[in-house]
């Protein structure tokens, strides 16, 4: 009789060790999520720094945004989208609402946007260890928080988003990945690919990628 396969982290996906039994994610991935949440919060965090860059060219290390000649744009629209109600704060609070259904969080009481961001992050960080063994959607949570951190860092430094390359899964589905993509599940057949496997997939023809 064959032994049952060892459980794996839903994020990396590293084989879980004995002391990680019963968890959805490994300890290194938990720590990485916690670090991303910490980067976003507080008066020196990415969210607060983004708020200082809503006006084009404001701040010594923020990218200046120009409009039509002789007429400056009133705001950096990409930064405004992420910092306004409905942006990062809504992403965080949606996860708090979701975790609350698992008994893993308590909804915030509102307030200014920075306060709401910090409150949501504090709640998620406080309950992250319990969520590691109780919440099945931690892979999606990790992807959304990680994407928010990378987007905020790019807006602050002016770095361009990584180019997406269309690659073809064995089932024929076209996946759009970047050199930063750690792992990916094909929507067409649910095959799980790790980074090295994704990089070895054939590049899609232009007509198929469109």
Protein Blocks (a to p, Z undefined) as FASTA:
>chain_A
ZZddddddfklmccddfklgoiabdfklmmmmmmmmmmmgojkbmklmmmmmmpghiajk
bccddddehiacfbdfklmmmmmghilmmmmmmmmmmmmmnopaccdebdafklmmmmmm
mmmmmmmmmmmmmpmklmmmmmmmmmmmmmmmmmmnopacddddddddfkopacdddfkl
mbdcdfklopacdfklmmmpccddfklmZZ
